[in-house]
């Protein structure tokens, strides 16, 4: 039985500016570093035995905060990177809509991907590979993965057996945790969008 902790990275400087990131390498901002520390403190009691991360700075820096608290190495895996957003990279939503109205207003742009970016089928395939690798390598452990919103949704869709050509968006704030139990091919979603570790920060 494997427990997966699928985690969206902490807030980056581009998150704060409302800019689409894709494969851009924006680092965490000050709030993001505090979010990562709160997440790491929470996970210390979870008996996590392996830690994977996207190599992009915002995910890697979040994972490094967890690694320091749990005394684990960070295993970087390109398959956990965010969707390549092509020509939308660095734009705000309003800028993308102004420059690429025919793509932005598509009923679901994720299927074909942004101009010059990654199609849903491509994202779904690498997320499925990444999940399968972890389930094979860690059949009886708790494993944390720090990734990105689009890739997290693709991984959950794969685990649930949803068609990869029909993208499903699972909302996840910065450092939100989705907990999944996989046993004998049966998948149980234990939590989605869990941000309880941020509650104390919001009450300040």
DOVOBA-407016 format. One line per field, with one value per residue (C-alpha): residue in three letters; x, y, z; residue number from 1. Coordinates in Angstrom, 2 decimals, decimal comma, always signed. Layout:
% residues N
aa = [ALA  ...] .
c1 = [X  ...] .
c2 = [Y  ...] .
c3 = [Z  ...] .
i = [NUM  ...] .
This chain:
% residues 204
aa = [UNK  UNK  UNK  UNK  UNK  UNK  UNK  UNK  UNK  UNK  UNK  UNK  UNK  UNK  UNK  UNK  UNK  UNK  UNK  UNK  UNK  UNK  UNK  UNK  UNK  UNK  UNK  UNK  UNK  UNK  UNK  UNK  UNK  UNK  UNK  UNK  UNK  UNK  UNK  UNK  UNK  UNK  UNK  UNK  UNK  UNK  UNK  UNK  UNK  UNK  UNK  UNK  UNK  UNK  UNK  UNK  UNK  UNK  UNK  UNK  UNK  UNK  UNK  UNK  UNK  UNK  UNK  UNK  UNK  UNK  UNK  UNK  UNK  UNK  UNK  UNK  UNK  UNK  UNK  UNK  UNK  UNK  UNK  UNK  UNK  UNK  UNK  UNK  UNK  UNK  UNK  UNK  UNK  UNK  UNK  UNK  UNK  UNK  UNK  UNK  UNK  UNK  UNK  UNK  UNK  UNK  UNK  UNK  UNK  UNK  UNK  UNK  UNK  UNK  UNK  UNK  UNK  UNK  UNK  UNK  UNK  UNK  UNK  UNK  UNK  UNK  UNK  UNK  UNK  UNK  UNK  UNK  UNK  UNK  UNK  UNK  UNK  UNK  UNK  UNK  UNK  UNK  UNK  UNK  UNK  UNK  UNK  UNK  UNK  UNK  UNK  UNK  UNK  UNK  UNK  UNK  UNK  UNK  UNK  UNK  UNK  UNK  UNK  UNK  UNK  UNK  UNK  UNK  UNK  UNK  UNK  UNK  UNK  UNK  UNK  UNK  UNK  UNK  UNK  UNK  UNK  UNK  UNK  UNK  UNK  UNK  UNK  UNK  UNK  UNK  UNK  UNK  UNK  UNK  UNK  UNK  UNK  UNK  UNK  UNK  UNK  UNK  UNK  UNK] .
c1 = [+0,00  +1,42  +0,39  +0,99  +1,14  +0,72  +1,66  +1,48  +4,53  +4,53  +3,91  +6,44  +7,24  +5,26  +2,28  +2,28  +2,27  -0,46  +1,84  +1,57  +4,70  +4,80  +8,45  +9,72  +11,90  +10,54  +11,67  +9,56  +8,78  +8,91  +5,36  +6,14  +9,13  +6,92  +4,30  +6,96  +8,21  +4,67  +4,11  +7,40  +6,48  +3,18  +4,65  +7,25  +4,75  +3,68  +6,50  +7,27  +10,06  +10,74  +10,49  +10,21  +10,04  +9,81  +13,20  +11,63  +12,75  +9,37  +8,83  +12,43  +12,70  +9,45  +10,80  +14,11  +12,26  +10,51  +13,74  +15,54  +12,76  +12,36  +16,05  +15,35  +17,05  +15,07  +14,74  +14,25  +12,15  +11,41  +8,11  +6,69  +7,28  +4,31  +2,68  +4,79  +2,74  +4,63  +3,90  +1,72  +4,71  +5,14  +1,81  -1,09  -4,50  -5,62  -2,45  -2,90  -6,53  -5,56  -2,72  -4,25  -8,05  -8,75  -6,85  -7,79  -11,51  -11,43  -13,89  -11,00  -7,59  -5,90  -6,71  -4,66  -2,45  -1,42  +0,31  +3,74  +2,92  +2,09  -1,04  -3,11  -2,17  +1,53  +1,07  -1,15  +1,37  +4,32  +2,23  +1,10  +4,71  +5,78  +3,00  +3,68  +7,37  +6,64  +4,09  +6,58  +9,58  +7,74  +5,06  +4,74  +5,80  +4,56  +5,88  +5,62  +5,75  +6,09  +4,70  +2,44  -1,28  -1,67  +0,53  -1,12  -4,53  -3,17  -1,73  -5,00  -6,95  -4,65  -5,04  -8,82  -8,83  -10,26  -9,72  -6,52  -8,10  -10,70  -8,74  -10,13  -9,00  -8,61  -8,23  -5,11  -3,74  -0,06  +1,22  -2,18  -1,90  -3,84  -3,49  -4,07  -3,90  -3,20  -3,62  -3,83  -4,80  -7,57  -7,28  -8,72  -8,66  -8,19  -8,01  -7,93  -6,74  -5,75  -4,21  -4,68  -1,00  -1,56  -4,38  -2,14  -0,55  -3,97  -5,01  -2,08] .
c2 = [+0,00  +3,34  +6,74  +9,63  +13,22  +15,33  +18,90  +22,13  +24,35  +27,41  +30,91  +32,23  +35,77  +35,22  +33,82  +37,06  +39,05  +36,93  +35,75  +32,37  +30,36  +27,08  +26,14  +29,54  +29,37  +32,01  +31,47  +31,55  +34,93  +35,67  +34,44  +31,32  +30,54  +30,81  +28,58  +25,97  +26,05  +25,57  +22,66  +21,04  +21,34  +19,63  +16,76  +15,86  +13,51  +11,69  +9,09  +10,04  +7,88  +9,45  +12,95  +13,83  +17,23  +19,09  +20,71  +24,16  +26,59  +27,16  +23,42  +22,56  +25,23  +24,00  +20,45  +21,56  +23,03  +19,70  +17,76  +19,76  +19,07  +15,37  +14,64  +13,25  +13,77  +15,49  +13,37  +15,72  +14,42  +16,43  +14,58  +16,54  +19,92  +22,17  +22,25  +24,14  +27,26  +28,29  +31,86  +32,47  +32,16  +35,31  +36,83  +37,71  +36,34  +39,67  +39,96  +36,43  +37,15  +40,34  +38,79  +35,36  +35,74  +32,76  +30,44  +32,07  +31,92  +28,30  +26,18  +24,20  +25,41  +22,62  +20,02  +21,66  +23,59  +27,25  +28,43  +26,83  +24,95  +21,48  +19,55  +17,81  +14,40  +15,17  +16,42  +13,44  +10,94  +12,20  +12,57  +8,96  +7,83  +9,73  +8,22  +4,69  +5,05  +5,99  +3,22  +0,69  +2,02  +2,53  -0,18  +0,12  +3,64  +7,18  +9,39  +13,16  +14,89  +18,65  +19,63  +22,18  +22,73  +21,42  +18,39  +17,60  +17,55  +15,33  +12,89  +12,70  +12,19  +9,29  +7,69  +7,96  +6,45  +9,52  +9,89  +11,89  +13,67  +15,24  +17,43  +17,81  +20,65  +19,94  +23,28  +23,49  +26,57  +27,04  +24,14  +22,41  +18,66  +15,87  +12,56  +9,36  +5,72  +3,06  -0,60  -3,53  -1,19  +0,46  +4,23  +6,10  +9,90  +10,82  +14,60  +17,29  +20,88  +20,48  +23,73  +23,33  +24,05  +27,61  +28,39  +29,94  +32,24  +33,48  +34,24  +36,55] .
c3 = [+0,00  -1,08  +0,25  -2,12  -0,91  -4,04  -3,15  -5,11  -4,61  -2,32  -3,67  -6,16  -7,19  -10,40  -8,47  -6,52  -9,79  -11,37  -14,17  -15,86  -15,22  -17,09  -17,38  -16,24  -13,14  -10,76  -7,14  -3,98  -2,50  +1,23  +1,83  -0,17  +2,02  +5,11  +3,50  +2,72  +6,31  +7,65  +5,29  +6,31  +9,99  +9,34  +7,33  +9,97  +11,68  +8,49  +8,26  +4,67  +3,28  -0,13  -1,55  -5,25  -6,89  -10,14  -10,81  -11,31  -8,59  -6,97  -6,51  -5,71  -3,01  -1,44  -1,48  +0,02  +3,00  +3,50  +3,00  +5,69  +8,21  +7,34  +6,70  +3,25  -0,11  -2,87  -6,00  -8,96  -11,86  -15,02  -15,43  -12,50  -14,20  -14,94  -18,38  -20,90  -21,56  -24,68  -25,75  -22,69  -20,36  -18,30  -19,30  -17,05  -17,96  -19,41  -21,50  -22,88  -23,72  -25,54  -27,53  -28,21  -28,06  -30,31  -27,96  -24,65  -25,37  -26,50  -24,50  -23,08  -24,21  -22,25  -24,92  -27,69  -25,28  -25,50  -28,70  -28,73  -25,53  -24,33  -25,28  -22,62  -23,99  -23,53  -19,98  -19,09  -20,48  -18,46  -15,29  -15,71  -16,14  -13,03  -10,92  -12,22  -11,38  -7,78  -7,26  -8,63  -6,68  -3,37  -3,04  +0,75  +1,65  +2,06  -0,72  -1,08  -4,46  -4,90  -8,26  -9,96  -10,32  -13,86  -13,32  -9,98  -11,71  -14,49  -11,95  -10,00  -13,23  -14,13  -10,71  -10,99  -14,46  -16,14  -19,91  -20,52  -23,48  -21,15  -18,72  -15,21  -12,99  -9,27  -7,46  -5,30  -3,57  -2,85  -0,67  -0,80  -0,25  -1,96  -0,08  -2,03  -0,91  -3,53  -2,60  -5,02  -7,83  -5,82  -5,40  -2,43  -2,33  +1,34  +0,96  -1,70  -1,46  +2,20  +3,49  +7,25  +7,88  +6,63  +9,07  +11,72  +9,12  +8,02  +11,59  +12,25] .
i = [1  2  3  4  5  6  7  8  9  10  11  12  13  14  15  16  17  18  19  20  21  22  23  24  25  26  27  28  29  30  31  32  33  34  35  36  37  38  39  40  41  42  43  44  45  46  47  48  49  50  51  52  53  54  55  56  57  58  59  60  61  62  63  64  65  66  67  68  69  70  71  72  73  74  75  76  77  78  79  80  81  82  83  84  85  86  87  88  89  90  91  92  93  94  95  96  97  98  99  100  101  102  103  104  105  106  107  108  109  110  111  112  113  114  115  116  117  118  119  120  121  122  123  124  125  126  127  128  129  130  131  132  133  134  135  136  137  138  139  140  141  142  143  144  145  146  147  148  149  150  151  152  153  154  155  156  157  158  159  160  161  162  163  164  165  166  167  168  169  170  171  172  173  174  175  176  177  178  179  180  181  182  183  184  185  186  187  188  189  190  191  192  193  194  195  196  197  198  199  200  201  202  203  204] .
